[in-house]
């Protein structure tokens, strides 16, 4: 959860706790309203005190496949300069296919 959202929720719960609790709810089976509010507030405060994750994101794409795409793109550009548009189109298609398969492996969505 977002830190600001948690802080707002704590403030709201503290206000509701002060307004809500009454004699009728003190003998409730699940504990008094004060106890339940306190558990919820303490749980949210605990979430605020947890250390932030310092892990770096993991890149799952294989570098060797993407290097092939760079080489194919360079080859397609060279073929376009030589006015061999048909071959350039085929090379670009092959490069897009490699990129699409890598993206599919990373996120699981078919392309």
C-alpha positions in Angstrom: 0.0 0.0 0.0 1.0 3.6 -0.5 2.5 5.3 2.6 0.2 8.3 2.3 -2.9 6.0 2.0 -1.8 4.0 5.1 -1.3 7.2 7.1 -4.8 8.5 6.1 -6.3 5.2 7.0 -4.7 5.3 10.5 -6.0 8.8 11.0 -9.5 7.8 9.9 -9.5 4.7 12.1 -8.3 6.7 15.1 -11.1 9.2 14.6 -13.8 6.5 14.1 -12.5 4.7 17.2 -12.9 7.9 19.3 -16.4 8.5 17.9 -17.8 4.9 17.8 -17.1 3.0 20.9 -19.8 2.9 23.4 -21.0 0.7 26.4 -23.1 -1.5 24.1 -20.0 -2.7 22.2 -17.7 -3.3 25.1 -19.0 -6.8 25.9 -19.0 -8.1 22.3 -17.8 -11.7 21.8 -15.0 -10.8 19.4 -13.6 -8.2 21.9 -14.4 -4.6 22.3 -14.4 -2.1 19.5 -11.4 -0.5 21.1 -9.4 -3.7 20.9 -10.4 -4.3 17.2 -9.6 -0.7 16.3 -6.3 -0.9 18.1 -5.4 -4.2 16.3 -6.1 -2.6 12.9 -4.2 0.6 13.7 -1.2 -1.3 15.1 -1.2 -3.6 12.0 -1.1 -0.5 9.7 1.6 1.2 11.8 3.6 -2.0 11.5 3.4 -1.9 7.7 4.7 1.7 7.8 7.7 0.6 9.8 8.7 -2.3 7.5 11.9 -1.6 5.6 11.7 -0.8 1.9 12.8 -3.4 -0.6 16.2 -2.7 -1.9 16.3 -5.5 -4.4 17.0 -4.6 -8.0 14.6 -5.7 -10.7 15.4 -9.0 -12.4 15.6 -8.8 -16.2 14.5 -12.2 -17.6 15.2 -11.5 -21.3 18.2 -13.3 -22.6 20.8 -10.9 -23.9 22.0 -13.2 -26.7 18.6 -13.1 -28.3 18.4 -9.3 -28.2 21.9 -9.1 -29.7 20.6 -11.1 -32.6 17.8 -8.5 -33.1 20.3 -5.7 -33.1 22.3 -7.5 -35.8 19.2 -8.2 -37.8 18.1 -4.5 -37.5 21.6 -3.4 -38.8 21.3 -5.9 -41.6 17.9 -4.6 -42.6 19.1 -1.1 -42.6 22.0 -2.1 -44.9 19.6 -3.9 -47.2 17.4 -0.9 -47.4 20.3 1.3 -48.4 21.1 -1.2 -51.1 17.4 -0.9 -52.3 16.7 -4.6 -51.5 13.4 -3.8 -49.8 12.0 -7.3 -50.1 14.9 -8.8 -48.2 14.9 -6.0 -45.7 11.3 -6.6 -45.0 11.9 -10.3 -44.3 14.8 -9.5 -42.0 12.7 -7.0 -40.0 9.9 -9.6 -39.8 12.4 -12.1 -38.3 13.6 -9.5 -35.8 10.1 -8.7 -34.7 9.3 -12.4 -34.2 12.3 -12.7 -31.9 11.4 -9.6 -29.9 7.8 -10.8 -29.6 8.8 -14.3 -28.4 11.1 -12.7 -25.8 8.3 -10.4 -24.6 5.9 -13.4 -24.4 8.4 -15.3 -22.2 8.7 -12.2 -19.9 5.1 -11.4 -19.4 3.2 -14.4 -20.6 1.0 -12.5 -23.1 0.8 -13.9 -26.6 1.7 -11.5 -29.4 
